[in-house]
Amino acid sequence: MTTVSAALDVSRLPDYAHNWALVDVETSGLIARRDRILSIAVLTFGPDGAPTGDFTTLVNPGCDPGPVHIHGLTAERLRGAPTFDQVAGRIGALLEDRVLVAHNAQFDYDFLAHEFARAGLHLPVARRLCTLALNRRVEPPTADLRLASLAAHYGVPQTRAHDALDDTRVLAGIFRASLAEAVRLDLPLPLVSCPPRQDPRFAPKLPKAPCAYRNPGPLKPGEPLVQGMKIAVTGETEIARIELVARSVASGLNVMTSVSRHTSILVTNDADALSAKARRAVTEGVTVLDEHAFLTLLADVRPGTPHEKQAPPQAPVAAGRPPVAAAQPPVAVPRQAETRPAAKPFGRRRVLVLGGTHEEAAASRARVVEMGGAAAINLSASVTDIVLLPGGEGDRRMERITSLGLPVHDPAWLGAPAAESVGDRLGGGASTEVLPRGGVLDLPVLATAGRWYVGASWARRTDCEIDVVAFVLDEDEQVSCDEDFVFYGAPESPDGAVRLLCDGPTEQTITLDLASLPPAAHRIAIAAAIDGSATFGDVGALQISVTPGSDALATAQATLDGTTSERTLLLAEIYRRGPLWRFRAVGQGYDHGLEALVRGYGIEVA
């Protein structure tokens, strides 16, 4: 256990010296655009670690307080409290010119942004830091990254969980300790500019009505419409577009916002239209009908084949804070686990490879995984060994590695590692399943009713940005509507089942509520694209992980490597297999940019 000092003075370290505002909110639910803040606590500190201010208050939300059994805040307790707009000015004064710090900071930031917007005020936060993201960099030897687990590890007393003031005091102790670890390891802080690209003003549209039927394929001449056929509409219509769509949906057709090779009909009253949909219909050989011909067919739509019903979800997680890991989370069952070979030489090692050419480093990391270990991409507290390839001695991290006393090996060590116990140096991630590229595992049945987190991280670069995106795909490997493409400009699917989170310049996460996905959703593809002229060969290895909760231990992780000229990389996919959901680490790269990938999934790009 690490014991945290009362204050950490980093005022002489420019990369770590900031004014901080530590925040915790208790809320009536999990959705910031809908739910409200019930209580808030703010503690402020200077770069020298000295406290400079504090404020805590209950807030009357003007609505049902939600899960009282979690936060204990009844309507009676909140009735005499001030409304948020009455305390927003004081909160804003504490946040101004400071970095907002919270455990799962995007959650707290989003709620504050919406509350300030409702009050007609600007939220004066330019940057935020998430202590979850910071500890994912540090990788302390804990079973998970819950506030309670980190408090126990860092020696921070916790008296009243889900009390905003006590949680903020606990957060302060955890933050000081993890900041000290970041300084010790020379880790850059995962600071996020605010508002992030998933700004609250990008409110998702109303969900598209899901189609209950499988796509029967294209419309054949002289044959009737069949439920599940995909149709699109372009141009002016005689009856209101909303009514035409409503009739089609009521008949069991799947109304799309774009045209692809899987579209059955394009409805247009202008056969010579030059719209993007019309051009695509000609290219793909899609049947084009005018409105009257379509309405005639719509009067006699034949029954279709329903989507397979999935197993009913488990009881939903109570609202109030994002879901957390259970004390003993279910373990994923790797594919063909019964034939898994005996323990490999690297067993519980986490190896960081430095130096060498891109190809040499990729081959060495692949060897680490082949030997049963995990290939690290950054220096952290869980790294057990260093492999030094030619040129690695000049890496800026070598001075810190030497001071930490980590064992450094030449490449020959990968062929015959010396027997050595490393258990005392390993973190909670030691039991995480390490997948090779292409590796597959079944997600636990009991956990698929919750929200899964697929995270991607990489080494910092200053000359390019990486964007993580997700596509919700049907049985035709196409999106059902443009809104099923989740990216920085539209960071949430209409039904809220898929969302993009950003916890720093080198880490982005796609969250998935599998139980809320419509039956037509067969696969979620998660990709990364480089903005600029750089390639993934310049970036190097990426690490992906799948986690059953924002602060849980990762169920599995993989290091994706060996890319060269690719600018787009398919990272992972989660897909249905009978009653189960499966996770696959993909690592398939393409030389084209994001626009070509988007078009391939059936989305028209303006």
C-alpha positions in Angstrom: 0.0 0.0 0.0 1.2 3.5 -0.9 0.6 6.2 1.7 -0.1 9.7 0.3 1.5 12.8 1.8 -0.7 15.7 2.8 0.5 17.9 -0.1 2.6 17.5 -3.2 4.5 20.5 -4.4 4.9 20.4 -8.2 5.1 24.1 -8.6 8.7 23.8 -10.0 7.7 21.2 -12.6 6.0 23.0 -15.5 4.4 19.9 -17.0 2.6 19.2 -13.7 2.1 22.7 -12.2 -1.5 23.7 -12.4 -4.2 25.2 -10.3 -6.7 22.4 -9.6 -10.5 22.2 -8.9 -11.5 18.8 -7.6 -15.2 18.1 -8.2 -17.7 15.4 -7.3 -21.4 15.5 -8.2 -24.3 13.2 -7.1 -27.0 13.0 -9.8 -30.6 11.8 -10.3 -29.5 9.6 -13.2 -26.7 8.9 -15.7 -27.8 11.1 -18.7 -26.6 14.7 -18.4 -29.0 16.1 -21.0 -32.0 14.6 -19.0 -31.0 14.2 -15.4 -30.0 16.7 -12.8 -27.3 17.4 -10.1 -28.5 16.8 -6.6 -25.3 17.8 -4.7 -21.9 19.1 -5.6 -18.6 19.6 -3.8 -15.6 21.6 -5.1 -12.1 21.7 -3.5 -9.4 23.9 -5.0 -5.6 23.5 -4.7 -2.6 25.4 -6.0 0.5 23.9 -7.7 2.2 23.6 -4.3 -0.5 21.3 -3.1 -2.0 23.8 -0.6 -5.8 24.1 -0.4 -7.2 27.4 -1.6 -10.9 27.0 -1.3 -13.9 24.7 -1.0 -17.7 24.7 -1.4 -20.4 22.1 -1.0 -24.2 22.2 -1.2 -27.3 20.2 -1.8 -29.2 21.2 -5.0 -33.0 21.2 -5.4 -33.3 19.5 -8.9 -37.0 20.2 -9.3 -37.5 16.6 -10.3 -37.5 13.1 -8.8 -34.1 12.5 -7.1 -33.8 9.0 -8.7 -31.9 6.1 -6.9 -32.2 7.3 -3.2 -30.8 3.9 -2.1 -27.5 4.9 -3.7 -27.0 8.5 -2.8 -29.5 8.9 0.2 -30.8 12.2 -1.1 -34.6 12.1 -0.7 -37.0 14.7 -2.1 -37.6 15.9 1.5 -33.9 16.5 2.1 -33.5 18.4 -1.2 -36.7 20.5 -0.9 -35.2 23.5 1.0 -31.9 23.4 -1.0 -31.0 26.1 -3.5 -31.6 25.5 -7.2 -28.5 25.1 -9.4 -28.8 28.6 -11.0 -28.7 30.1 -7.5 -25.2 28.6 -6.8 -23.8 28.5 -10.3 -22.0 31.8 -9.8 -20.1 30.6 -6.7 -19.2 27.3 -8.4 -18.0 29.1 -11.5 -15.7 31.3 -9.5 -14.0 28.2 -8.0 -13.7 26.5 -11.4 -12.4 29.5 -13.3 -8.7 29.3 -14.4 -8.3 25.9 -12.9 -8.1 22.3 -14.3 -11.2 20.4 -13.4 -10.3 17.1 -11.8 -12.8 14.2 -11.2 -13.1 10.5 -11.1 -14.6 9.8 -14.5 -14.3 13.5 -15.3 -16.4 13.5 -18.5 -19.4 12.5 -16.4 -19.0 15.4 -14.0 -18.0 17.8 -16.7 -21.1 16.9 -18.9 -23.5 17.4 -16.0 -21.9 20.7 -15.1 -22.0 21.9 -18.7 -25.7 21.1 -19.0 -26.6 22.7 -15.6 -24.7 25.9 -16.6 -26.4 25.9 -20.0 -29.8 25.6 -18.3 -28.9 28.6 -16.1 -27.9 30.6 -19.2 -24.2 30.7 -18.0 -20.9 29.8 -19.5 -19.0 27.0 -17.7 -15.5 28.5 -17.1 -13.5 25.3 -17.6 -10.8 25.2 -20.3 -9.2 21.8 -19.3 -10.1 18.7 -17.3 -8.2 15.7 -16.0 -9.7 12.3 -15.2 -8.2 10.4 -12.3 -9.4 7.2 -13.9 -7.4 8.0 -17.0 -4.4 9.0 -14.9 -4.4 5.8 -13.0 -4.9 3.8 -16.2 -1.5 5.4 -17.2 0.1 4.7 -13.8 -1.4 1.1 -13.6 -1.2 0.7 -9.8 -1.4 -2.9 -8.4 -5.2 -2.8 -7.6 -7.9 -5.2 -8.6 -9.8 -2.3 -10.3 -9.8 1.5 -10.4 -12.8 2.2 -8.3 -12.5 5.1 -5.9 -12.6 2.7 -2.9 -9.9 0.5 -4.3 -7.6 3.4 -5.1 -8.2 4.9 -1.7 -7.2 1.6 0.0 -4.1 1.4 -2.2 -3.0 5.0 -1.6 -3.9 5.0 2.1 -6.7 7.5 1.9 -9.5 7.1 4.5 -13.0 6.9 3.1 -16.0 7.3 5.5 -19.1 8.0 3.4 -19.3 6.7 -0.1 -21.6 8.6 -2.5 -21.3 11.7 -0.3 -20.1 14.5 -2.6 -17.9 16.2 0.0 -16.3 13.0 1.4 -15.8 11.6 -2.2 -14.1 14.9 -3.1 -11.7 14.7 -0.1 -11.0 11.1 -1.0 -10.4 12.2 -4.6 -7.9 14.8 -3.3 -5.8 12.1 -1.6 -6.0 9.8 -4.6 -5.1 12.6 -7.0 -2.1 13.7 -4.9 -0.8 10.2 -4.8 -1.3 9.4 -8.5 0.1 12.7 -9.5 3.2 11.8 -7.5 3.4 8.5 -9.3 3.1 10.3 -12.7 6.0 12.5 -11.7 8.0 9.4 -10.5 7.4 7.6 -13.8 7.7 10.8 -15.9 4.2 10.2 -17.4 2.5 13.1 -19.3 -0.8 14.1 -17.7 -4.0 13.2 -19.7 -5.3 16.7 -19.9 -8.4 17.2 -22.1 -9.4 20.5 -23.7 -12.9 21.6 -22.9 -15.4 21.6 -24.3 -14.4 18.3 -25.8 -15.4 17.2 -29.2 -18.3 15.4 -27.7 -19.6 18.8 -26.6 -23.1 18.7 -24.9 -24.5 20.9 -27.7 -24.3 17.8 -30.0 -27.5 16.4 -28.6 -28.4 13.1 -30.4 -31.4 13.0 -32.6 -34.5 11.1 -31.8 -33.8 7.4 -32.3 -34.7 5.9 -35.6 -37.5 3.3 -35.3 -35.7 0.0 -35.4 -37.0 -2.5 -38.1 -38.1 -5.8 -36.7 -37.4 -7.8 -39.8 -34.4 -9.0 -41.7 -33.5 -7.6 -45.1 -34.9 -9.9 -47.7 -32.8 -8.4 -50.5 -33.5 -6.3 -53.6 -36.9 -5.8 -55.1 -37.4 -8.0 -58.1 -39.5 -6.7 -61.1 -43.2 -7.5 -60.8 -42.9 -8.8 -57.2 -44.3 -7.2 -54.0 -42.6 -5.4 -51.2 -41.5 -7.6 -48.3 -41.1 -6.4 -44.7 -37.5 -5.6 -43.9 -36.7 -4.2 -47.3 -34.5 -1.1 -47.1 -35.9 2.1 -48.7 -34.7 5.6 -49.0 -36.4 8.8 -50.1 -34.9 11.8 -51.9 -36.3 15.1 -53.3 -39.7 16.6 -52.9 -42.7 14.4 -52.1 -46.5 15.1 -52.7 -47.5 13.9 -49.2 -45.4 15.1 -46.3 -42.1 13.2 -46.0 -42.8 12.5 -42.3 -46.1 10.8 -43.3 -44.5 8.8 -46.1 -41.8 7.6 -43.7 -44.4 6.8 -41.0 -46.5 4.7 -43.4 -43.4 2.8 -44.5 -42.3 2.1 -41.0 -45.8 1.0 -40.0 -45.7 -1.5 -42.9 -42.5 -3.1 -41.6 -40.1 -1.4 -44.1 -36.6 -0.2 -43.0 -36.4 3.5 -43.9 -32.7 4.5 -44.4 -31.1 7.9 -44.5 -28.6 6.8 -47.3 -28.3 4.5 -50.2 -26.1 1.4 -50.4 -25.9 -1.8 -52.4 -28.3 -3.3 -49.9 -31.1 -0.7 -50.5 -34.2 -2.2 -52.2 -35.9 1.0 -53.4 -35.1 4.7 -53.8 -38.3 6.7 -53.9 -38.0 9.9 -55.9 -40.3 12.0 -58.1 -37.4 13.3 -60.1 -35.8 10.4 -62.0 -33.0 12.8 -63.2 -32.2 14.1 -59.7 -28.5 14.7 -59.1 -28.7 14.1 -55.3 -26.1 11.9 -53.6 -28.7 9.2 -53.0 -29.8 9.2 -56.7 -26.2 9.0 -57.9 -25.5 6.2 -55.6 -28.7 4.3 -56.6 -27.6 4.4 -60.2 -24.1 3.2 -59.3 -25.4 0.3 -57.1 -28.2 -0.7 -59.5 -30.9 0.1 -56.9 -34.6 0.1 -58.1 -35.9 3.7 -58.5 -39.7 4.3 -58.1 -41.8 7.4 -58.1 -44.0 8.2 -55.2 -47.2 6.9 -56.8 -45.7 3.5 -57.8 -44.2 3.1 -54.3 -47.6 3.9 -52.6 -49.3 1.3 -54.8 -46.8 -1.4 -53.7 -47.0 -0.1 -50.1 -50.7 -1.2 -50.0 -49.6 -4.8 -50.1 -46.4 -5.6 -48.2 -45.8 -9.3 -47.6 -44.7 -10.7 -44.2 -41.0 -10.8 -43.6 -38.6 -12.8 -41.4 -38.2 -11.3 -37.9 -34.8 -10.8 -36.4 -33.7 -13.5 -34.0 -34.8 -12.8 -30.5 -31.9 -12.3 -28.0 -31.8 -13.6 -24.5 -33.6 -11.2 -22.1 -31.2 -8.7 -20.4 -30.5 -8.9 -16.7 -31.8 -6.3 -14.3 -30.5 -2.8 -15.2 -27.8 -1.1 -13.2 -29.3 1.6 -10.9 -28.8 5.2 -11.9 -26.8 7.8 -10.0 -23.3 7.2 -11.2 -21.8 5.2 -14.1 -21.7 1.4 -13.5 -18.8 0.1 -11.5 -17.2 -3.3 -11.3 -18.6 -5.9 -9.0 -16.3 -7.2 -6.3 -15.9 -10.4 -8.3 -16.7 -9.6 -11.9 -17.6 -12.5 -14.2 -14.7 -13.9 -16.2 -14.8 -14.0 -20.0 -14.5 -17.4 -21.6 -11.8 -17.4 -24.3 -12.7 -19.2 -27.5 -11.6 -22.8 -27.3 -10.4 -22.2 -23.8 -10.6 -26.0 -23.1 -7.6 -26.5 -25.4 -5.5 -23.6 -24.1 -1.8 -24.7 -23.7 -0.1 -24.7 -20.4 1.3 -21.5 -18.9 3.9 -19.8 -21.1 7.3 -18.5 -20.0 6.3 -14.8 -19.7 3.2 -15.7 -17.7 2.6 -12.5 -15.8 5.2 -10.2 -17.3 4.5 -6.8 -18.9 7.3 -5.9 -21.3 8.2 -2.5 -22.8 10.2 -2.6 -26.0 12.4 0.4 -26.8 14.4 1.2 -30.0 14.8 -0.8 -33.2 13.0 -0.2 -36.5 9.2 -0.2 -36.5 9.3 -3.7 -37.9 11.8 -5.0 -35.3 9.8 -3.5 -32.4 6.6 -4.9 -33.8 8.1 -8.4 -34.1 9.5 -8.1 -30.5 6.1 -7.2 -29.1 4.5 -10.0 -31.0 7.1 -12.4 -29.5 6.2 -11.1 -26.0 2.5 -11.9 -26.6 3.5 -15.3 -28.1 5.4 -16.1 -24.9 2.3 -15.3 -22.8 3.2 -11.8 -21.6 1.6 -8.4 -22.3 3.3 -5.8 -24.6 3.3 -2.4 -23.0 3.3 0.8 -25.1 4.1 3.2 -22.3 6.2 3.2 -19.1 3.9 2.5 -16.1 4.1 1.0 -12.6 3.1 -2.4 -14.0 6.0 -2.7 -16.4 8.2 -5.6 -15.3 10.9 -5.7 -18.0 12.5 -3.6 -20.7 13.8 -5.1 -24.0 16.4 -2.8 -25.6 16.7 -3.0 -29.3 19.4 -1.0 -31.2 19.0 2.7 -30.6 16.8 2.2 -27.6 19.5 3.4 -25.2 18.8 6.9 -26.5 15.1 6.8 -25.5 14.2 9.6 -23.1 12.7 7.1 -20.7 15.9 5.2 -20.1 17.0 7.6 -17.4 13.8 7.0 -15.5 13.9 3.2 -16.1 17.4 3.1 -14.6 16.3 5.1 -11.5 13.4 2.7 -11.1 15.7 -0.3 -11.2 13.7 -2.2 -13.9 15.6 -5.1 -15.5 16.8 -4.3 -19.0 17.4 -7.2 -21.5 18.9 -7.5 -25.0 16.7 -9.0 -27.8 18.1 -12.5 -27.2 16.2 -12.6 -23.9 13.0 -13.0 -25.9 14.1 -16.4 -27.0 15.1 -17.7 -23.6 13.9 -15.6 -20.6 15.5 -16.3 -17.3 13.2 -17.8 -14.7 12.3 -15.0 -12.2 9.3 -14.3 -10.0 7.7 -11.0 -11.0 4.5 -11.4 -9.1 5.4 -8.7 -6.5 5.8 -6.1 -9.2 2.6 -6.7 -11.1 -0.7 -4.8 -11.0 -4.2 -5.9 -11.1 -4.0 -6.2 -14.8 -2.0 -9.4 -14.4 -5.2 -11.5 -14.7 -6.4 -9.7 -17.9 -6.7 -12.0 -20.9 -4.0 -11.0 -23.4 -5.2 -11.5 -27.0 -3.1 -11.7 -30.1 -4.2 -9.9 -33.2 -7.3 -11.6 -34.4 -8.0 -13.1 -31.0 -11.6 -13.7 -30.0 -13.4 -14.3 -26.7 -17.0 -14.6 -25.6 -18.2 -11.8 -23.3 -19.7 -13.0 -20.0 -23.4 -13.6 -20.3 -24.1 -12.1 -16.9 -22.2 -8.9 -17.7 -23.7 -8.2 -21.2 -26.6 -6.3 -19.7 -24.3 -3.6 -18.5 -22.1 -1.1 -20.4 -18.9 -2.3 -21.9 -15.9 0.0 -22.5 -13.6 -0.6 -25.5 -10.6 1.7 -25.0 -7.8 2.5 -27.4 -4.5 4.2 -26.3 -1.2 5.0 -28.0 2.1 6.9 -27.4 1.9 10.6 -27.6 2.7 12.4 -30.9 2.5 16.1 -31.5 2.2 16.1 -35.3 -1.1 14.3 -35.7 -4.4 13.5 -34.1 -6.1 10.1 -33.9 -9.9 9.8 -34.0 -11.7 6.7 -32.7 -15.1 6.0 -34.3 -17.7 3.3 -34.2 -20.3 1.9 -36.6 -23.4 0.0 -35.6 -23.9 -2.5 -38.4 -26.8 -4.7 -39.4 -26.7 -8.2 -41.0 -25.6 -6.6 -44.3 -22.6 -5.0 -42.6 -24.2 -1.6 -43.2 -25.3 1.2 -40.9 -29.1 1.5 -40.7 -28.9 5.3 -40.6 -26.3 8.0 -40.6 -26.7 8.4 -36.8 -25.3 4.8 -36.3 -21.9 6.3 -37.1 -20.5 7.6 -33.9 -17.6 10.0 -34.1 -16.3 13.3 -32.7 -19.0 15.4 -34.4 -21.9 13.0 -33.3 -20.5 11.3 -30.2 -23.6 9.4 -29.2 -26.0 7.1 -31.1 -29.7 8.2 -31.1 -30.6 5.5 -28.5 -27.6 6.3 -26.3 -26.4 2.7 -26.7 -23.0 3.7 -28.2 -21.0 6.7 -27.1 -17.5 8.1 -27.7 -15.5 9.3 -24.6 -12.2 11.2 -24.6 -9.9 11.0 -21.6 -6.8 12.6 -23.0 -4.8 13.2 -26.2 -3.7 9.6 -26.3 -6.8 7.7 -25.1 -10.4 7.4 -26.5 -13.1 5.0 -25.5 -16.3 3.6 -27.1 -18.9 2.6 -24.6 -21.5 0.0 -25.5 -24.8 -0.7 -23.8 -25.4 -4.1 -25.5 -28.8 -4.7 -23.9 -30.1 -1.5 -25.5 -29.0 -2.2 -29.0 -31.9 -3.1 -31.4 -32.2 -6.7 -32.7 -31.0 -5.6 -36.1 -27.6 -4.5 -34.7 -25.4 -7.5 -35.4 -21.9 -5.9 -35.1 -20.2 -2.8 -33.7 -17.0 -2.0 -35.6 -14.5 0.2 -33.9 -11.9 2.0 -35.9 -9.2 4.7 -35.6 -8.2 7.2 -38.3 -5.3 9.7 -38.5 -6.1 13.3 -39.2 -3.2 14.5 -41.3 -0.4 13.1 -43.4 1.0 10.8 -40.8 0.5 7.0 -40.8 0.0 4.4 -38.2 3.5 3.3 -39.0 4.6 6.6 -37.6 2.4 6.2 -34.5 3.5 2.7 -33.7 1.7 0.2 -31.5 -1.9 0.8 -30.2 -3.3 -0.9 -27.2 -7.0 -1.9 -27.0 -8.9 -3.2 -24.1 -12.5 -4.3 -23.3 -13.7 -3.6 -19.8 -17.1 -4.3 -18.1 -17.3 -0.8 -16.5 -15.5 2.5 -16.4 -13.3 1.6 -13.4 -13.2 -2.2 -13.7 -10.3 -4.5 -14.5 -10.0 -5.0 -18.2 -11.4 -8.4 -19.3 -9.0 -8.5 -22.2 -6.4 -6.4 -24.0 -4.4 -6.6 -27.2 -1.5 -4.7 -28.7 -2.1 -3.9 -32.4 1.2 -3.6 -34.2 3.0 -3.9 -37.5 1.2 -1.2 -39.4 3.2 0.9 -42.0 1.5 3.1 -44.5 -2.1 2.7 -43.2 -4.1 5.8 -42.3 -7.2 4.0 -41.1 -7.2 1.0 -38.7 -10.1 -1.3 -37.8 -9.3 -1.9 -34.1 -11.9 -4.3 -32.8 -15.4 -5.5 -33.2 -18.1 -6.8 -30.9 -20.6 -9.1 -32.6 -23.5 -11.4 -31.9 -22.9 -15.2 -32.1 -26.2 -16.9 -31.1 -27.2 -15.7 -27.6 -23.6 -14.4 -26.9 -21.7 -11.3 -27.8 -18.1 -11.8 -28.9 -15.1 -9.5 -28.9 -12.4 -9.7 -31.6 -9.1 -7.8 -31.7 -8.8 -7.0 -35.4 -5.9 -4.7 -36.3 -6.7 -4.5 -40.0 -5.3 -1.4 -41.6 -6.1 0.5 -44.8 -4.1 3.1 -46.7 -7.2 5.2 -47.4 -8.7 7.8 -45.0 -11.7 7.8 -42.8 -14.0 9.0 -45.6 -13.5 5.9 -47.7 -14.1 3.7 -44.7 -17.3 5.5 -43.9 -18.6 5.2 -47.4 -17.9 1.4 -47.3 -20.4 1.1 -44.5 -23.1 2.8 -46.4 -22.8 6.5 -45.2 -22.9 9.3 -47.7 -20.3 12.0 -47.0 -21.1 15.5 -48.0 
